[in-house]
Amino acid sequence: GRFGEDRVFFMPIDFAFAIRPYLRRLRPALLVLAETEFWPNLLRLAAKSGAAIAVVNARISDRSFPRYYRFRWFFAPALLRIDLFLAQTEEDARRLIAIGAPAVRVRVSGNLKFDMRTSSEVELVTDMRKAIAPGTPMLVCGSTAAGEEELLLAAFREVLERFPAALMVLAPRRPERFDAVADLVTAMQLTLIRRCAWNRVRPITGNVFLLDSVGELASVYALADVAFVGGSLVPLGGHNILEPAQHGVAVMTGPETFNFREIVRIYSEGGALKITTPETLAADMADLLGNPEIRKVMGKRAQDLFLRNAGATERTLRALEPLLETGAQK
């Protein structure tokens, strides 16, 4: 409380000499960690200071579980200092217990990402709606990675043979790649419009609108007939399919989605997600663009699943409240 409620601090590196003064100044009653931030010195010193400790939205990915399990002798003592684990899924709860978390302190609260909501429509989306001709088939490909844009643009060239008026909004994940992706679009002989150079009045009539900005993609997904979520045609583990799903959009992703294992499972089994491959990408894009009824059904299922799995935030807050009181009394 001494620093005010609206302060943000970087966490110090996990060395005791850095953490001790940090804890002395802040005197936290409760330390809340997200997902898998198991820092041994931080956990030891926070517990010693009297703070209660919780891990929220806890998950152990397919990729990291073998490493945690192999070195559970190292992680188990640190995990014993944590008062509460709120796991995303039953499988994550089982994995936490397997690597040393006390079973009595592990609960399943659901995934906090299902409670995210895109803020009201950004000005860019309003302007784009006016600038894009009605009925234009729209593909929004977001959070793309190196090695994916070539595949997406090659597939889009095939899509243009069937839908010559189609427009792709392409949003690379990393800003430092914007220029390279712009050069790639031009090299593939596609007409490029860059968001940074667009004057918001000129009609958008090219093939590819490069979203070379930060923080606008989640809202721009609302324009899509079909959305593709990147980091998934290459082995990076994928990105959040809930950003387009909440808009009721038909969503595609590649097969490499281990970072979002449970969300992808829920959506795939619920018929609200099309998992594509580099070989089938063009055909899958064209099939969805050409079938508005299928897109409508997928979008409705996506929104229903989004709402049905909500509530993790409220469950998390209820579970943390007693810990906050406990830590304050120490």
C-alpha positions, 0 to 999 in steps of 0.5 A: 500500500505504501507505493499506491495501487497503480504502480508497476515494478519489474521483477528483479532477477532471481538472485537473493541479493536482488530480491531481499531489498525488493521484498523489504520495501514492498512487504507483500501480503500475497505474491501471485504468479502466473502459469509457470513462474517457479523462481526458487529464490523468489519463492523461498524469500517471499515465503520467509517474509510471511507472504502467502503465495499463489500460482494462477492460470497454472499450466505445464505445457507438453513441451516443458512437462518432461523437463520439469518431471526429470528435475522434479527433485529440484522443483519440488522444494520450491513448489512446497512453498506455494500455498495454492495452485489454480490450474487451467485444466485437470491435466495441468493439475495432474502434471503439477502434482507429478512434479511435486505440488502438494495435491491438497493445494491444487485446484482447477479454476479454468483458463483466464483467457476465456474471460478476455474481452476485446475493447470496443471497436477501435477507430481503425476498424471503423475506418476500414469498414468504410474503406473496404467494398461491401461483400469483399471476401476477408481473410485476417491472418494474425500473429504470423511468424517467419516461415509462415508468411510465404505459405500464407501468401502462396495459398492466398494467390491460389485463393485469388483465382477463385475470389479475385476481390479477396483481401488479406489482412496480414499481421506479423507477430513481431514489429521488427519483421514488418519491413521484411514481410512488406518486401515479401508481399511485393516480391510475390507480385501482390498489391500491398497497402501498409497500415502505417501509410494508409490515410484512412480515407482512400479505399482499400483495393489491394490484395494485402493490407499489412497491419504494421501496428501494435495492439490493433489485431484483436479488434481487426479480427472482427472484419474477418470472414475467415481468420488464421492464427499464426505461430502454428504452421511452424513449431512455435506452439501457436497463439490465442485463437480466442481473439477471433473466436470471440467475434464469432469468426470462422477460425483456422490454425495450423497443427503446431498449437501446443501452447494452447493445447486445451483451448484448441481441443475444446474448439476442435471437438466443438466444431468451431476450429479448422486445423489446416496444414501447409499442404491444405491451406489454400483449399481450406481457405477457399472452402471456408470463403465459399461456404457462408453457412459453414462459417456462420455455424463455426462462428456461432459455436465459437462464441458459445464455447467462449461464453460457456468456458468463462468464469475463471477470473471470478473463481480465481479471485474467490480463491485468492481472497482468503490467502490475502487475509492470511498473508496480511496477518503474518 
